[in-house]
Amino acid sequence: ELKVEQNPLFLSMQEGKNYTIYCNYSTTSDRLYWYRQDPGKSLESLFVLLSNGAVKQEGRLMASLDTKARLSTLHITAAVHDLSATYFCAVDTYSGGGADGLTFGKGTHLIIQP
Amino acid sequence: NAGVTQTPKFQVLKTGQSMTLQCAQDMNHEYMSWYRQDPGMGLRLIHYSVGAGITDQGEVPNGYNVSRSTTEDFPLRLLSAAPSQTSVYFCASSDRTRLEQYFGPGTRLTVT
């Protein structure tokens, strides 16, 4: 059974600081996703990581994937209040057969204070 | 394109009542799925479909039925609602590569 663990689950940080959210998963995966969710809203796709060593950046967010360690990180640089949200990582064991779906971590609730 | 739409946005049911949560997409996506989101649990897969006429169970299928008679629609049925089914339900769709999943706005269901 695939398990996805995120840490920390709750993070309060100050504007201007850097921090990293970690996502570990238990079995070999083809792809890893990062989503953002604002309160009462749906999920917004941030990154899709498809291969070992993949790194993607958008603004102050950068995601990376190490498939050997079964670890992905979401790094926040010089945080601003607008990045306050809940961040989820999710793993898809898609193999071309179309079976199953995403397995999500429990989410990291991020609060960025002035 | 409207993307993925879900109705209703909110629903309150009494224990034992039945209802159908609607999900539709206008992107001609083969793959559609239903997730439930509970506090502190992330999202969990209920059922999914890889095309019209094909459905299968996810992680938490008990108490839910689905069907896929058309490519566009993927309704989720609660036959006899229970308080444990109080949750926020999200429908998602993607093409056959599943490289990008598109999530609907969600349905917030309360069972009393």
HADDOCK unambig.tbl for C-alpha pairs under 7 A between the chains (distance, minus, plus):
assign (segid A and resid 41 and name CA) (segid B and resid 105 and name CA) 6.66 0.50 0.50
assign (segid A and resid 42 and name CA) (segid B and resid 103 and name CA) 6.75 0.50 0.50
assign (segid A and resid 42 and name CA) (segid B and resid 104 and name CA) 6.72 0.50 0.50
assign (segid A and resid 42 and name CA) (segid B and resid 105 and name CA) 5.08 0.50 0.50
assign (segid A and resid 42 and name CA) (segid B and resid 106 and name CA) 6.41 0.50 0.50
assign (segid A and resid 43 and name CA) (segid B and resid 103 and name CA) 6.38 0.50 0.50
assign (segid A and resid 98 and name CA) (segid B and resid 50 and name CA) 6.13 0.50 0.50
assign (segid A and resid 100 and name CA) (segid B and resid 58 and name CA) 6.44 0.50 0.50
assign (segid A and resid 101 and name CA) (segid B and resid 45 and name CA) 6.91 0.50 0.50
assign (segid A and resid 103 and name CA) (segid B and resid 44 and name CA) 6.82 0.50 0.50
assign (segid A and resid 104 and name CA) (segid B and resid 42 and name CA) 5.87 0.50 0.50
assign (segid A and resid 104 and name CA) (segid B and resid 43 and name CA) 5.81 0.50 0.50
assign (segid A and resid 104 and name CA) (segid B and resid 44 and name CA) 6.97 0.50 0.50
assign (segid A and resid 105 and name CA) (segid B and resid 42 and name CA) 5.78 0.50 0.50
assign (segid A and resid 106 and name CA) (segid B and resid 40 and name CA) 5.90 0.50 0.50
assign (segid A and resid 106 and name CA) (segid B and resid 41 and name CA) 5.06 0.50 0.50
assign (segid A and resid 106 and name CA) (segid B and resid 42 and name CA) 4.07 0.50 0.50
assign (segid A and resid 107 and name CA) (segid B and resid 42 and name CA) 5.96 0.50 0.50
